Amino acid sequence: MINGTFGVEDALLFEIELIASDGSGVEIESMFDTGFSGWLAVNDQDIDGFGWVKFDRKIMRTAQGNSFFDIYLGKIKLDGQEYDIPVHVGKNLSEVLLGRQWLETKQLLVNKSQGILTLG
């Protein structure tokens, strides 16, 4: 289980690690977005140097309208475990997003009044 923090406008924030194809990693802050149906979404400028392999392209509806996303096979570390997941890569994403797919395997616990935010 990992603890998160509440950000601006009560954003649900979690630290994750993006793992490059050479095994190196970089820790980043990600926002849990229950409106995003995938696993992870990243701005196209943020994946340079990771060596992830693109395998698909999809149109998805976003708050700004329909957008194209390239789908890469990426690797992240969350709660000490590594996961190979599809990563939606698009333009104009201001945050790295964790999506609803994590709720298939993990429980999201949010209690703002008590300052509790966990994913595990």
Secondary structure, DSSP 8 states (H G I E B T S, - for coil): -EE-EE-GGG-EEEEEEEE-TTS-EEEEEEEE-TT--SSEEEEGGGGTTS--EEEEEEEEEETTEEEEEEEEEEEEEETTEEEEEEEEEESS--SEEE-GGGGGTS-EEEEGGGTEEEE-
